Amino acid sequence: MQSFITSSIKSEPKIVAQKIFHLISNELLLVEAEFERQAKTNVQVINYLGEYLRKSGGKRVRPALSILSNYAVGGDGAKKNSIRIATVMEFLHTATLVHDDIIDNAEVRRGFSSVNARFGNQVSVLMGDWLYMAAFETSLQERSLEILDILTKVTRKMTEGELIQLTMLGKTDISEKEYFDILRRKTAYLFSACCEIGAILGNATKDEQTALRDYGMNLGIAFQLADDLLDFTADEKVLGKAAGADLLEGKLTLPLILLLWREPEKQRELEQIMHDGNYEKVSRKELLNALEVHKALAETRERAYNYAEKAKKNLEVLSKSEYRSALDEIPSYMIERAK
């Protein structure tokens, strides 16, 4: 399986990303303008925070998925409603990040100071709430109960995921089933919603809508598994946040779950790291070595590729086009990226 997957990746992740995002570069510029427009109010502090969040934003993967899905079913991703809803998806994602950083006491996000580190928790909580409400207010303009239903469900799932994860912080007896349940709620459901709503706006058939919904779910799982790997393997400067932070925050990810299954004696070391909140008594290098020796990182990577292949297979019901090809390349890019 691994040899097939490796041979299927012919381009460097950076080149693949440039190709994908260049395809919809004009649409993403419209998303930036719409983000700026939606974040403007008569409240000065919201204007300032909204602009700070926009400028410190990432690659806009979720809006890109919504736009590409729209085009892939024959729609027009540059239409006003498509851009508006793509921006709504970024608002929801940004709101989640703002709240997550408060919970995790994170100081850095994408190489910038997190909102809570720079402006304090009180302001951050309220700004996150404002982003959620602004997203739903904007989505109401579609007058689509189907879209509102999807957005309501995904917001509930993300909140539930955060709450479930909070109850498991510091625990080392988390099962794979529990881990994947949290992963789907916190990450994959939003990917799925972006693709499904994009399909709806493009007047997709039911089969196309279902295919893109499932594509987004499998892609979201692959993305998060790759993120878990990067937490251990990425360069801190490239990653844009502290490496090894998940364990310091008391979160057990799949590589560590696999490690404990193979070497239960490591439980005390992981508990020590979570208790101390640092790698002084148990070095990160030692832990990384154990993960490599027991092939926990390799298996996590293979699982990510398996979900990536499932995502690609979901696209088979779509007509061939440059937009379907872009969606087909995204899963591998997600896993091979450096940040």
C-alpha positions in Angstrom: 0.0 0.0 0.0 2.7 2.4 1.0 4.7 1.9 -2.2 1.7 2.6 -4.3 0.9 5.7 -2.4 4.4 7.1 -2.5 4.7 6.5 -6.2 1.4 8.3 -6.8 2.8 11.6 -5.4 4.8 13.1 -8.3 4.9 16.8 -7.3 6.3 18.7 -4.4 3.6 19.8 -2.0 4.5 23.5 -2.6 4.1 23.1 -6.4 0.8 21.2 -5.9 -0.5 24.0 -3.6 0.4 26.7 -6.0 -1.3 24.9 -8.8 -4.5 24.3 -6.9 -4.8 27.8 -5.4 -3.8 29.5 -8.7 -6.8 27.8 -10.3 -9.2 29.8 -8.0 -6.9 32.7 -7.1 -9.4 35.3 -8.3 -12.2 33.7 -6.2 -10.0 33.6 -3.1 -9.2 37.3 -3.6 -13.0 37.9 -3.5 -13.2 35.8 -0.3 -10.6 38.1 1.3 -12.6 41.2 0.2 -15.8 39.6 1.6 -14.1 38.7 4.9 -13.0 42.3 5.2 -16.5 43.5 4.4 -18.3 41.1 6.7 -15.9 42.0 9.6 -16.6 45.7 9.3 -19.0 47.1 11.9 -19.6 50.4 13.7 -17.8 48.8 16.7 -14.1 49.9 16.5 -12.7 47.0 18.5 -14.4 44.4 16.3 -13.0 46.1 13.2 -9.5 46.0 14.6 -9.7 42.4 15.7 -11.4 41.3 12.5 -8.6 42.8 10.5 -6.0 41.2 12.7 -7.6 37.8 12.2 -7.9 38.3 8.5 -4.2 39.3 8.1 -3.0 36.4 10.3 -5.2 33.9 8.4 -4.0 30.7 6.7 -4.3 29.4 3.2 -8.1 29.6 3.2 -8.4 25.8 2.6 -12.0 25.6 3.7 -13.3 28.4 1.4 -11.2 26.9 -1.4 -12.9 23.5 -0.9 -16.4 25.2 -1.0 -15.5 27.0 -4.3 -13.8 24.0 -5.9 -16.8 21.8 -5.0 -19.2 24.3 -6.6 -17.2 24.4 -9.8 -16.7 20.6 -9.8 -20.5 20.0 -10.2 -20.9 22.6 -12.9 -21.7 25.6 -10.8 -20.1 29.1 -10.7 -17.8 29.5 -7.7 -17.3 33.2 -8.4 -21.0 34.0 -7.9 -21.8 36.4 -5.1 -23.6 33.7 -3.0 -20.7 31.2 -3.4 -18.1 33.7 -2.2 -20.4 34.8 0.6 -20.8 31.3 1.9 -17.2 30.4 1.4 -16.4 33.3 3.7 -18.9 32.1 6.2 -17.0 28.8 6.3 -13.8 30.7 7.1 -15.6 32.7 9.8 -16.7 29.5 11.5 -13.2 28.1 11.3 -11.7 31.3 12.6 -14.2 31.4 15.5 -13.2 27.8 16.4 -9.5 28.6 16.4 -10.0 31.7 18.6 -11.9 29.7 21.2 -9.5 26.7 20.9 -6.5 29.0 21.6 -8.2 30.3 24.8 -8.8 26.8 26.0 -5.3 25.7 25.2 -3.6 28.8 26.5 -1.9 29.0 23.1 0.4 31.9 22.5 1.1 31.5 18.8 -1.1 30.8 15.8 0.3 30.6 12.3 3.4 32.5 13.3 1.4 35.4 14.9 0.5 36.1 18.5 -2.8 34.4 19.2 -5.7 36.7 19.9 -5.9 35.7 23.5 -2.2 36.2 24.0 -2.3 39.7 22.5 -5.7 40.9 23.6 -6.7 38.7 26.6 -9.3 35.9 27.1 -12.3 38.1 27.7 -12.0 39.9 24.3 -11.2 36.7 22.6 -14.3 34.8 23.9 -16.5 37.7 22.7 -14.8 38.0 19.3 -15.2 34.2 18.8 -18.9 34.5 19.6 -19.3 37.5 17.3 -17.7 35.5 14.4 -20.2 32.7 14.9 -23.1 35.0 15.0 -21.9 37.0 11.9 -21.5 33.7 10.0 -25.1 32.7 10.7 -26.4 36.1 10.0 -24.7 36.1 6.6 -25.8 32.5 5.8 -29.4 33.5 6.4 -29.3 35.6 3.2 -29.3 32.3 1.2 -32.8 31.5 2.5 -31.9 27.8 2.4 -33.0 25.6 5.2 -30.8 22.8 3.9 -27.7 25.0 4.2 -28.7 26.3 7.6 -29.3 22.8 8.8 -25.8 21.7 7.8 -24.2 24.8 9.4 -26.1 24.3 12.6 -25.2 20.7 12.8 -21.5 21.3 12.1 -21.3 24.1 14.7 -22.9 21.8 17.3 -20.5 19.0 16.4 -17.4 21.2 16.7 -18.6 22.4 20.1 -19.3 18.9 21.3 -15.9 17.8 20.1 -14.2 20.5 22.1 -16.2 19.6 25.2 -15.5 15.9 24.9 -11.8 16.6 24.4 -11.8 18.8 27.5 -13.1 15.8 29.6 -10.2 13.7 28.3 -7.4 16.1 28.9 -4.5 14.5 30.8 -5.8 11.0 30.2 -3.7 8.3 28.7 -6.3 5.6 28.3 -8.1 7.1 25.3 -9.2 4.5 22.7 -8.9 4.9 19.0 -12.7 5.1 18.8 -12.8 8.0 21.2 -9.9 9.7 19.4 -11.5 9.5 15.9 -14.9 10.6 17.3 -13.2 13.9 18.6 -11.3 14.2 15.3 -14.5 14.0 13.2 -16.3 16.5 15.4 -13.5 19.1 15.7 -12.1 18.9 12.2 -13.7 16.6 9.6 -17.3 17.7 9.8 -16.4 21.3 8.8 -14.4 20.0 5.8 -17.4 17.9 4.9 -19.8 20.9 5.3 -17.6 23.1 3.1 -17.7 20.6 0.2 -21.4 19.7 0.6 -22.6 23.3 0.7 -20.4 24.1 -2.2 -22.1 21.3 -4.1 -25.6 22.5 -3.1 -24.8 26.0 -4.4 -23.6 24.5 -7.6 -27.0 22.7 -8.0 -25.4 19.3 -7.7 -27.4 16.1 -8.0 -28.0 14.1 -4.8 -25.3 11.6 -5.7 -22.8 14.4 -6.3 -23.8 16.1 -3.1 -23.3 12.9 -1.1 -20.0 12.2 -2.8 -18.6 15.6 -1.9 -19.9 15.4 1.6 -18.1 12.1 2.1 -15.0 13.4 0.3 -14.8 16.3 2.8 -15.2 13.9 5.7 -12.4 11.6 4.5 -10.2 14.6 3.6 -10.7 16.1 7.0 -9.6 12.9 8.8 -6.5 12.7 6.6 -5.8 16.4 7.2 -5.9 16.0 11.0 -3.8 12.8 11.0 -1.2 14.7 9.1 -1.5 17.6 11.6 -0.8 15.1 14.4 2.3 13.9 12.6 3.5 17.5 12.1 3.1 18.2 15.8 6.0 15.7 16.3 8.1 16.1 13.1 7.8 19.7 11.8 10.2 22.5 12.4 8.7 24.9 14.9 9.5 28.0 12.7 7.8 26.4 9.7 4.9 25.1 11.7 4.1 28.6 13.0 3.4 27.3 16.6 5.1 25.3 19.3 6.1 21.8 18.2 5.0 18.9 20.5 2.3 21.2 21.9 -0.6 18.7 21.8 0.9 16.5 24.5 1.9 19.5 26.6 -1.8 20.5 26.5 -2.8 17.0 27.7 -4.0 15.7 24.4 -3.3 12.2 23.3 -3.2 11.9 19.5 -3.1 8.7 17.3 0.7 8.3 17.3 0.8 8.2 21.1 -2.2 5.9 21.3 -0.4 3.5 19.0 2.8 3.9 21.0 1.1 3.0 24.3 -0.6 0.0 22.6 2.9 -1.3 21.7 4.8 -0.2 24.8 2.4 0.4 27.8 5.4 1.3 30.0 5.5 4.7 28.2 2.3 5.7 30.0 4.2 7.1 33.0 6.5 9.1 30.8 3.5 10.6 28.9 1.7 11.4 32.2 4.9 13.1 33.4 5.1 15.3 30.3 1.4 16.3 30.6 1.8 17.0 34.3 4.9 19.1 33.9 3.8 20.9 30.8 7.3 20.6 29.3 9.8 18.1 28.0 12.5 18.7 30.7 12.3 15.3 32.5 11.3 13.3 29.4 12.8 14.8 26.3 10.9 15.3 23.1 13.8 13.7 21.2 13.5 10.5 23.3 9.7 10.4 22.7 10.2 11.0 19.0 12.7 8.1 18.8 10.3 5.8 20.6 7.5 6.7 18.1 9.8 5.9 15.2 11.1 2.6 16.7 7.6 1.4 17.3 6.5 2.6 13.8 3.7 4.7 15.4 4.4 7.6 13.1 4.7 5.4 10.0 1.3 3.8 10.8 -0.3 7.1 11.4 1.0 8.3 8.0 -0.3 5.2 6.4 -3.8 5.7 7.9 -3.7 9.3 6.6 -3.0 8.0 3.1 -5.8 5.4 3.4 -8.3 8.2 4.1 -6.8 10.3 1.3 -7.4 7.4 -1.1 -11.0 7.1 0.1 -11.5 10.8 -0.5 -10.2 10.5 -4.1 -12.5 7.5 -4.7 -15.5 9.6 -3.6 -14.8 11.9 -6.5 -15.4 9.2 -9.1 -19.0 10.1 -9.6 -18.1 13.6 -10.7 -17.5 14.5 -14.4 -13.8 15.0 -15.2 -12.7 18.7 -15.1 -9.8 20.8 -13.9 -11.7 21.4 -10.6 -12.2 17.7 -10.0 -8.5 17.2 -10.7 -7.7 19.9 -8.1 -9.9 18.2 -5.5 -8.2 14.9 -6.4 -4.7 16.4 -5.7 -5.6 18.0 -2.4 -5.5 14.9 -0.2 -1.9 14.1 -1.0 -0.9 17.7 -0.6 -2.6 17.8 2.8 -0.4 14.9 4.0 2.9 16.0 2.5 2.7 19.7 3.5 5.2 21.0 6.0 2.8 23.1 8.0 
